[in-house]
Amino acid sequence: MKRIYFYILSIIILQSCNYFTIKNDTRQPIARVNNVFLYKDDLNNIFTSNIILQDSILIANNYINNWIKHQLLLSKAQINLENSTHKFEELVKKYREDLFINSYKEAAIKQYLNTEINDTDIEQFYRENSENFKLNEELLKLKYIKIGKNILNKNELIKLFKSSKKEDLDSLNSKELFLKSHHLNDSIWVKYSDLIAKIPIFKTIDKKQLLKKGNFIQKEDSLSLYLAAIKDVLGRNDIAPKSYITPTIKQMILHQRKLLLLRNIEETLIDDASKKKQFEIY
């Protein structure tokens, strides 16, 4: 271990503040395991430009120790698994080939895939696959507020919340500072599970009441008053609304386009190779 420290310290001193910058490198070894060497220039990329001397010694020491452990384990594995060498080489070969092929596919997708998805694309996909979009849990549209139980303008806020007039909703939105929490956009579908997770007091309400279209709910605890107005509800196995499922539809459309693009690339590749007589089947 003293030898390791000696090498590290000598390298740092030689290179001054520009740690481990190699000039006229003579491949100076700083560690060895059997017949494998770790060289000074192997440490170049493990340091940042603003590292201090003490930290660089610690980092280098850890790197060298980890390298030694890695080489010892590798050496032991090669000895004990010598009979599996051919199998491992085949796996490495396959991994290398797959890496090249997948990298080529990713590059082709990045260059040629049409990622623009318009409303017509979404509507057509939704119409053709709607039966695949059945809900596995309830959805609801609602508006909700939580206010202080003893707040001075409580009655005004309740009145505005219960109103169906747009100007009253706008007025309620303008009084956001008086609301402990709120959800006033009742055009958005919300999962039942998300609702009770974010507003735990709703767990104490009968599920049928909470999922009853047109229902108004008022609940309170020692500090707060909770109001909810249920605008619409969808149950399990109902078809998911397009607005709710649109992000999923976009992903599915892109996935289909990727598969089609890759299939076309493969077919074109085979056709061109066949014309050029680049392959034969015996």
Protein Blocks (a to p, Z undefined) as FASTA:
>chain_A
ZZmmmmmmmmmmmnmmmghiaehiahiafbdehjaccdfklmmmmpcfkbcfklmmmmmm
mmmmmmmmmmmmmmmmmmmmmmmmmmmmmmmmmmmmmmmmmmmmmmmmmmmmcfbdcfkl
mmmmmmmmmmmmccfbdcdddddddddfkbfklmmmmmmmmpmbfklmmmmmmmmmmpmb
dcfbfkbccdfklmmmmmmmlmmpcfklmmgghiacddddfkbccddddfbdcdehiacd
fklmmmmmmmmmmmmmmmmmmmmmmmmmmmmmmmnopaccZZ
